[in-house]
Amino acid sequence: MTDTPLSVAHAVVARMVRRSAVAAPGVVRIGRGGPSILARLEPAVSVRTRADGIAVRVVVIARPGHDLRVVARDVRTAVSATVERLLGLDLADVTVVVDGVGE
């Protein structure tokens, strides 16, 4: 039996990225910290297909008192694990934007 390639819709990848990112320590929520108009202009999670794999960008709001570098690293690790291990897709890039600190 041969393995057939798996095709996963960008919306499914984005949903899995969102779930894994919000579960990372120090993350309050996925989304922007500024005016809501920005959320309509650019989504909090975006997924692009590139020649070398999937490129993911996720915007998070961190909990007060957490080291933002550590939060970004933990989100990147969680998203990488989800995309590569659970979805079986090649990951080219993960960009984490910490857009604010809040409750």
VOPA-649260 format. One record per residue: residue in three letters; x, y, z of N, C-alpha, C in turn. Coordinates in steps of 0.001 Angstrom, whole numbers, plus 524288, in hexadecimal, padded with zeros to 5 digits. Layout:
ALAXYZXYZXYZ;...
END
This chain:
MET8034B7FB6D800008000080000800008037D804D880000;THR8025C808807FC978056F80D4E7FC49802B18119F7FF40;ASP805DB8152880156803A6819A080419801CD81DA38002C;THR7FD0E81F63800D27FB13823917FD807FC20828B88003B;PRO7FD5282CCC7FD4E7FE64831D47FFD67F986833F180286;LEU7FA778367B806F47F63C838CA809F17F57483E658083A;SER7F09D83FC0807347EF4F8451B805CE7EC0D8476380A38;VAL7EE0284BA680C7F7EB5184E14810E87EA11853B580F6C;ALA7E53B8553D8100B7E39885A9180EC37E63985E758126D;HIS7E74486319810727E9AB86737813A17E6648686D81870;ALA7E13C8682F817F37DDD38694881C677DE978654B820C4;VAL7DF928606D81F5E7E08485C5C823467E5C585D53825EF;VAL7E9BB85E98822E57EEDF85FC1825157EE6D86470828C0;ALA7EBBA86883827217EB1B86D3482A5C7E84B86BEF82F71;ARG7E458868AA82F3C7E17B86730833F77E50586431837BB;MET7E82C8609D835B27EBC585D9B838F57F0138611D83B35;VAL7F1EF864CF838147F5DD8688C839ED7F39486BCD83E5C;ARG7EEE286DA183DAF7EC41870C6841AD7EBC886DB7846C7;ARG7EA20868DC846817E974865A684B337EEA38649584DED;SER7F2AA8637284AED7F7B08624B84D5D7FA2D8673284FA7;ALA7F98886BA184D0A7FBDE8707F84EF27F94A87258853FC;VAL7F42C8720C8544F7F171873EE858FD7F2878706385DAA;ALA7F42586B9385CC27F569867F5861047FAF1868C286316;ALA7FE1486BDE860638037486CD08621A8036E8701486719;PRO8070986EF286AB280749871FD86F8D8082E877C886E70;GLY8056A87B13871368062B880AC870AA802D48834886C8E;VAL7FF8E8804B869D67FC318828D865C87F6B388347867FE;VAL7F4B988818867977EF648893F869497EB92887D1864F5;ARG7ECBF889B9860467E94A888B485BD07EC3A8898E856C1;ILE7E9CA887EA852957EBD4888C184D577E91C88D9384B3D;GLY7EBFD891308492C7E99E895DD846FB7ECE189AA984810;ARG7EADF89F038465C7ED958A3FB846DB7EC3B8A6AA84C02;GLY7EFD78A9F284DC37EEF98ACD58528D7ED178B25C85199;GLY7ED4E8B42884CD47EBDE8B98784B947E6438BA03849D6;PRO7E5358BE01846AE7DFE28BEE6844C37DDD38BA3E841A3;SER7D8D08B94F8421A7D6718B4D083F777D6988B54B83985;ILE7D75E8B9F8837807D7AA8BA9E831CD7DC508B79882F98;LEU7E0828B7328329E7E5178B44A830CF7E3E68AE8183028;ALA7E0938AC6D8338E7DF2A8A6EA833357DC568A5BB82E1F;ARG7D9778A98382C297D6B38A8AE8273B7DA508A9348228A;LEU7DE758AC2C823257E21C8ACED81ED77E5DE8A85B81E39;GLU7E75D8A5FB822827EB1D8A1B3822637E98D89D9D82669;PRO7E909898B6824D97E756894B08288E7EB828938A82CA8;ALA7E9CC891908312B7ED68890348355C7F0A988B6883401;VAL7EE9888805830C87F17B8836582EFF7F1408834782913;SER7F5D288301826A77F5E688277820F97F96187DDE81F81;VAL7F7DE87B4081B587FAA0876A38196F7FB9C8775D813A2;ARG80075876A781216801D1876F880C84804D28721980AF6;THR80400870748062D806ED86C108040C80B8686E30800F0;ARG8102986C4580232814E086DC47FF6081751868E37FD18;ALA81B33869957F9C881DD0865217F75D8206A8619E7FB6D;ASP8224B863ED7FFB18250B860E3803B08218885F3E8083C;GLY81C7686033807EC818DA85E7B80BFC814D8862A480D52;ILE8127A861F9811D880E6886581813BA810ED869ED816D9;ALA80F3686EB8815EB810EA8733A818FE80C488750F81C3F;VAL80D1E875978214B808F7876FC824EB80A6F87C0F827AD;ARG8068F87F698286B8073B8843A82B74802C08846F82F57;VAL8041288530834528001688553838658011988A0683BF0;VAL7FCE188CD283D387FD208916D840917FAAA89003845CA;VAL7FD85890F484A187FBA188F7784F467FBCD8941785301;ILE7F8AB893A7857147F8D08973D85B817FAF1894138601E;ALA7FF0A8961C8629F801A989356866DF7FF64894D186C2D;ARG800218916386FEA7FE9D89277875518029589621877D0;PRO800CF8999687B358046C89D0787DF98085C899DA88130;GLY80D2089BBE88161811278993E8848781429894E9881D5;HIS812AD8938287D178157988F7087A3A81995891E1876B2;ASP81E0588F498764A8222C890F1872B98202C8903286D24;LEU81FD88946986A3181D8389426864F6820AE890C98613A;ARG825D0890A9861F28290D88D3785EA2827BC8878785FA4;VAL826DF886358648C82582880D4865F08201687F7A863E5;VAL81C6D8831D8644F8172B8823A86238817778812385C5D;ALA81A5B884718598181ADA883B2853D681D6187E7285297;ARG8216887D068558A82406877FF854AC8204E87372855AB;ASP81D4B873C0859F1819A886F8885B398155286F0D85727;VAL81368873718553280F728734F8510C811CA870DA84C2C;ARG816738727384AC2819148704A84621819C486A5F846A4;THR81B568689D84B3E81C0E862FE84C2A816E48601184BC5;ALA812CB8623084E2380DA785FA984DFC80B7D85F6A84877;VAL80BFF863AC8459880A0B863D18403680D2C8600983CC7;SER8123E85FED83D728158285C5983A60813F4856B383B53;ALA8132885555840408119E84FFC8418E80C6484E9383F16;THR808C28522D83F39803968513183CF9803E0850708371B;VAL80679853FA834718069E853C582EB9809BF84F1482CD0;GLU80E3984E1C82F3281196849E682D4E80FD78448482F24;ARG80EAF843F48342F80D7883EC683637807CD83D3B83586;LEU8043E840BF836DE7FEB783F4A836927FC8983F8A8310F;LEU7FE118438B82E1D7FC108441B828CF7FF9E841A2824BC;GLY8048584091826218081F83E0D82282809DE8418881E05;LEU809CE8469B81ED580B4F84A4481AB4810C284C6A81BC4;ASP8139284DC58179E818A8850428182C817DD855F1819B0;LEU81AA28579E81DA381A2A85CF381F8A81EE98601381DC3;ALA81DF08642581ACB822308676D818DC8237986BC181CAC;ASP81F8A86E0A81F198206C8729E8226081BDC8736E8261B;VAL81D258750682AF28192B8769182EC481AA287BF8830B5;THR8173987FB682FD58180088501831C681418885E983623;VAL8161E8876383AB7812BA8888883F338133B88E5B8405E;VAL80EC4891058407A80E9489689841C280BC489719846FB;VAL80E818992284ADA80C0089A4D84FD680A2189FF284F65;ASP805018A09584EE6802C38A5B284DBB800CB8A89F85289;GLY801998A650857127FFE98A90585BC28002B8A5918607F;VAL7FF1F8A7F0864E87FEEB8A52B869EB7F9B68A69486C5E;GLY7F6E78A2AE86E2E7F1C98A3D08705C7EF8589F298732E;GLU7EAFF8A0028753F7E83489BE7878277E4178997D874CE;
END
